[in-house]
């Protein structure tokens, strides 16, 4: 049956539940991503052509995406030995992670499901992963 892995993910953390030989293992990963925020309008570029340029906001946005990509890559590295993968969580992190995974062709056949869910406790996440893979 192989190693079945469920992943609850948002921009702040990932909780990875691995199921193998009737046992489960849980790994937590915190991101280094700080909250993504927008500054007030006065941070915008004031050049005559109304081009964005290197505003504080654009630099913060660039840094945010850089750390987000590092975080996603670290999560992907932990999922390499999965044979079946189920991703869920609130917000857009699961979709962003899926797009990043699609860059690596090895993940195309591993991904068996992706769905939205609310914030959950660790026991709820474990139960959801077990229930999902019971039906396979």
Secondary structure, 3 states (H helix, E strand, C coil): CCCEEEEEECCCEEEEEEEECCEEEEEEEECCCCCCCCCCHHHCCCCCCCCCCCCHHHHHHHHHHHHHHHHHHHHHHHHCCCCEEEEEECCCHHHHHHHHHCCCHHHCCCEEEEEECCCCCHHHHHHHHHHHHHCC
